[in-house]
Amino acid sequence: MYEVIAEAFKILNKESSELYLGREIAETDIVDPLDFYRDYVSKNIPVVIRGACATWEASAKWNASYFRQTIPDKKITVAVTPNGFADGITKNDKGIEYFVTPCEVEMTMTEFLDSLDTKQENYITYIQRQNSNLTEDFKELICDVDTEIHFASEAFNKSPDAVNFWMGDERAVTSMHKDPYENIYCVIDGYKNFILIPPTDLPYVPYRRYPQAEFRQNGNKWDIVPINNSSNLKCAHTCQTERDECDGCAGLPWICIDPLAPDYTNFPEFKQANQFRVRLNKGDCLYLPSLWFHHVRQSHGCIAVNYWYDMEFDIKYCYFKMLEKLCRKY
């Protein structure tokens, strides 16, 4: 039975590569809603739209100097970590791996910008709240960007659920994960480097379940503090399912490989995953389809805005959930 499933995974990987993924991410500079839906959304494949947000007021205005002039004393919530991995896997001083969330610190915009200028060791800052923080926390800046991406809103037939503002240290890393959203990611200043893996390659993307913890700063020292009684978790499960579907396990499932330094000794199957690498420069937008795995790094002080549109829970989602279940059984 296992051999049959493994062979089916290989066929899915091969035919996806040959029939619709191609060798690189498509690029365009003109987007019509119908073309966008037909060529990319319906096929669940990414596309880079070069210069799509280059004419926004934000592209001309937004930088550290502008923020120091316009919102210097604004109180903001900043994710702070000692290693740049907010919402990622980190070992504690005993060598135990945890899924660790960042320490959230309230500071002024000036204090945040100073932290970028000085770049302290073991103190890496990133504005990354994903609560539609542009519309909730940075209302002064909304007039400089489009409140929605019009070609996307027409194609999806809905408005975005959230519009998020991102800015931070070049050492900050978004570890590989997937989201249940259609994502339009727009770079306002600097650049972002994406590594993308299609959902059809889920069988080759290794997961493990991790106890959960949070970073806490204690003077000059950082502690990894377990939460939800997860410090006693002992589980070697590698399934991709949600936690309540995993018998006897309270761990959080998370991807356990770094695509920048992959551990092929323990996870040789990752070599089979199709990886696409793309850089978004100032003024560029990326359509990142729902359920695509993505890993992100950035230039120092990079500024971006992304728009999350709720995905359609259609046949693609049903097939993906079936694939998850097969990966669990395999």
C-alpha positions in Angstrom: 0.0 0.0 0.0 2.8 2.4 0.9 4.5 1.8 -2.4 1.4 2.6 -4.3 1.0 5.9 -2.4 4.6 6.8 -2.9 4.3 6.2 -6.6 1.2 8.3 -6.8 3.1 11.2 -5.1 5.9 10.9 -7.7 3.3 11.0 -10.5 1.7 14.1 -9.0 5.1 15.8 -8.7 6.1 14.9 -12.2 2.9 15.8 -14.0 2.5 19.0 -12.0 6.0 20.1 -13.1 5.4 19.2 -16.7 1.8 20.3 -17.2 1.3 23.5 -15.4 4.1 24.7 -13.0 6.8 25.5 -15.6 10.4 26.2 -14.7 10.0 29.7 -13.2 7.5 32.2 -11.8 5.6 34.0 -14.6 6.0 37.8 -14.9 3.8 40.5 -16.4 3.4 44.2 -16.2 -0.2 44.6 -17.2 -3.1 43.0 -15.4 -6.7 42.7 -16.6 -9.0 41.0 -14.0 -10.3 38.4 -16.5 -6.8 37.6 -17.7 -5.5 37.4 -14.1 -8.3 35.0 -13.1 -8.0 32.9 -16.2 -4.2 32.6 -16.4 -3.2 32.5 -12.7 -6.0 32.3 -10.1 -8.0 29.5 -11.8 -4.7 27.5 -12.1 -3.5 28.4 -8.6 -0.1 29.6 -9.8 1.9 32.7 -8.8 2.7 35.6 -11.0 4.9 38.7 -10.4 3.4 42.0 -11.6 6.3 44.3 -12.2 5.7 47.9 -11.3 2.1 47.3 -10.2 2.4 49.6 -7.2 5.2 51.9 -8.5 2.7 54.8 -9.0 1.3 54.7 -5.5 2.0 57.7 -3.3 3.7 55.3 -0.8 6.3 54.4 -3.4 7.4 58.0 -3.6 7.1 58.8 0.1 7.6 55.9 2.4 11.0 55.5 3.9 12.6 56.0 7.4 12.9 59.8 7.0 9.3 60.1 6.0 8.1 58.1 9.0 10.3 60.1 11.3 8.6 63.3 10.1 5.0 62.1 10.0 4.6 59.6 12.8 7.6 59.9 15.1 5.8 59.4 18.4 3.2 56.9 17.2 3.0 53.9 19.5 3.4 50.6 17.6 3.7 46.9 18.4 7.0 45.4 17.2 8.0 41.7 17.1 11.5 41.3 18.8 13.6 38.2 18.7 17.3 37.4 19.4 17.7 35.4 16.1 15.2 36.8 13.6 12.9 33.8 13.7 9.5 35.1 14.8 6.9 32.3 14.5 9.6 29.7 13.8 11.6 26.8 15.2 14.4 27.5 17.8 16.3 25.3 20.2 16.5 26.3 23.8 19.7 26.0 25.9 19.0 22.2 26.4 18.8 21.6 22.7 15.0 21.1 22.7 13.3 22.5 19.7 10.2 24.7 20.1 7.9 26.6 17.9 8.6 30.1 19.3 6.5 33.3 18.9 8.2 36.7 19.3 8.3 39.0 22.2 5.9 41.8 21.3 7.2 45.2 22.5 5.3 48.5 22.4 7.6 51.4 21.2 7.4 54.6 19.3 8.1 54.7 15.5 11.2 56.6 16.2 12.5 54.0 18.7 11.8 51.3 16.1 13.6 53.2 13.3 16.5 53.7 15.7 16.7 49.9 16.3 17.1 49.5 12.5 19.8 52.1 12.4 21.9 50.6 15.2 21.4 46.9 14.5 22.1 45.4 17.9 23.2 41.9 18.3 20.4 39.6 19.6 17.8 42.3 19.2 16.1 42.0 15.8 12.9 44.0 15.2 10.1 43.5 12.7 6.7 45.1 12.3 4.7 42.1 11.4 1.3 42.1 13.1 -1.1 40.3 10.9 -4.3 41.8 12.2 -4.8 44.2 9.2 -2.4 46.5 11.0 -2.3 49.0 8.2 -6.0 49.8 8.6 -6.0 49.3 12.4 -2.6 50.6 13.6 -1.3 52.8 10.7 -4.4 54.7 9.7 -2.3 57.8 9.0 -0.7 55.9 6.1 -3.7 54.4 4.4 -4.2 57.4 2.0 -0.8 56.6 0.4 -1.8 53.1 -0.9 -4.8 51.5 -2.6 -7.2 50.2 0.0 -7.7 47.1 -2.2 -6.1 45.7 -5.3 -8.8 46.4 -7.9 -7.9 43.8 -10.4 -7.7 41.2 -7.6 -10.9 42.3 -5.9 -12.8 42.0 -9.2 -11.2 38.6 -10.0 -11.9 37.2 -6.5 -15.3 39.0 -6.3 -14.6 40.3 -2.8 -12.7 42.8 -0.8 -9.6 41.9 1.2 -10.0 40.4 4.7 -6.8 42.2 5.9 -4.2 44.7 4.8 -0.9 44.3 6.6 2.1 46.6 6.9 5.6 45.1 7.1 8.9 46.7 7.9 12.0 45.4 9.6 15.6 44.2 10.0 17.2 42.2 7.2 18.0 39.5 9.7 14.2 38.8 10.2 13.1 35.6 8.5 9.6 34.4 7.7 10.0 30.7 8.0 8.3 28.4 5.4 4.6 28.0 5.9 1.3 28.2 4.0 -1.8 30.4 4.4 -5.5 29.9 3.6 -5.5 33.2 1.7 -5.1 34.6 -1.8 -2.2 37.0 -1.2 -1.2 40.1 -3.1 2.2 41.1 -1.8 3.5 44.6 -2.7 7.0 45.9 -2.0 7.0 49.7 -1.4 10.8 50.1 -0.7 13.7 47.7 -0.8 13.3 44.1 -1.9 11.9 40.8 -0.7 13.3 37.3 -1.6 10.7 34.5 -1.8 11.1 30.8 -2.0 7.9 29.2 -3.2 6.8 25.5 -3.2 3.5 24.4 -4.7 0.9 22.6 -2.6 1.2 19.6 -4.9 4.6 19.0 -3.4 3.3 18.6 0.1 4.5 15.0 0.3 8.1 16.3 0.1 7.7 19.1 2.6 8.6 17.6 6.0 6.6 18.5 9.1 7.1 17.8 12.8 5.0 18.7 15.8 6.6 21.1 18.3 6.0 22.2 21.8 5.1 25.9 21.8 7.0 28.7 23.5 7.6 32.4 23.4 10.7 34.6 23.5 11.1 36.7 26.7 13.9 39.2 27.3 15.5 39.0 30.7 18.0 41.8 30.8 20.7 41.0 28.3 19.5 37.4 28.1 16.7 35.8 26.1 14.6 32.9 27.5 12.4 30.5 25.6 9.4 30.1 27.9 7.0 27.1 27.2 3.3 27.8 26.9 0.2 25.7 27.2 2.0 23.1 29.2 3.9 22.1 26.1 7.3 21.6 27.8 6.4 17.9 28.5 5.5 17.2 24.9 7.3 14.1 23.6 6.2 13.4 20.0 7.9 12.3 16.8 4.8 12.6 14.6 5.5 14.0 11.2 2.0 14.4 9.9 0.7 17.5 8.3 -2.7 17.5 9.9 -4.2 19.9 12.4 -3.4 19.2 16.0 -6.9 17.8 17.0 -6.5 15.1 14.3 -3.3 13.7 15.7 -4.0 11.1 18.3 -2.3 11.7 21.6 -0.4 14.8 20.4 -0.7 18.4 21.5 2.2 19.7 19.4 1.9 22.4 16.7 2.7 21.0 13.2 5.3 23.1 11.5 7.7 22.7 8.6 11.0 21.3 10.0 13.4 22.2 7.2 15.1 25.5 6.3 15.2 25.8 2.5 18.3 28.0 2.7 20.2 25.2 4.5 18.2 22.0 3.9 19.1 19.0 6.0 19.0 16.3 3.3 20.5 13.7 5.6 17.3 13.6 7.7 14.9 14.8 5.0 16.1 13.5 1.7 12.6 13.7 0.2 12.9 17.5 0.2 15.1 17.3 -2.8 12.0 16.3 -4.8 10.1 19.5 -4.0 9.8 22.1 -6.8 11.3 25.3 -5.5 10.8 28.7 -7.2 12.9 31.7 -6.2 11.9 35.2 -7.0 12.9 38.7 -5.9 10.3 41.5 -5.6 11.8 44.9 -6.1 10.4 48.3 -5.2 7.1 48.7 -7.0 6.5 45.0 -7.7 3.6 42.9 -6.6 3.4 39.1 -6.2 0.2 37.1 -6.5 0.9 34.3 -4.0 -1.9 31.7 -4.3 -3.6 30.1 -1.3 -1.8 27.0 0.2 1.5 27.7 -1.6 4.4 27.3 0.8 6.6 30.4 1.1 9.8 31.5 2.9 10.7 35.2 2.9 13.7 37.3 3.5 14.3 41.0 2.9 16.6 43.9 2.5 17.3 46.0 5.6 14.4 48.4 6.3 12.3 46.9 3.5 8.7 48.2 3.6 5.8 46.2 2.2 2.0 45.9 2.2 0.1 42.7 1.6 -3.6 42.1 0.9 -5.2 38.9 2.1 -8.3 37.7 0.3 -10.1 34.7 1.8 -9.6 31.6 -0.3 -12.4 29.6 -1.9 -12.8 26.3 -0.1 -13.5 24.5 -3.4 -12.3 21.3 -5.0 -8.6 22.4 -4.8 -9.0 22.6 -1.0 -10.7 19.2 -0.8 -7.9 17.6 -2.8 -5.3 19.3 -0.7 -6.9 17.9 2.5 -7.0 14.5 1.0 -3.3 14.8 0.2 -2.7 15.8 3.8 -4.4 12.7 5.0 -2.4 10.5 2.6 0.8 12.1 3.9 -0.2 11.3 7.4 -0.9 7.6 6.6 2.2 7.2 4.4 
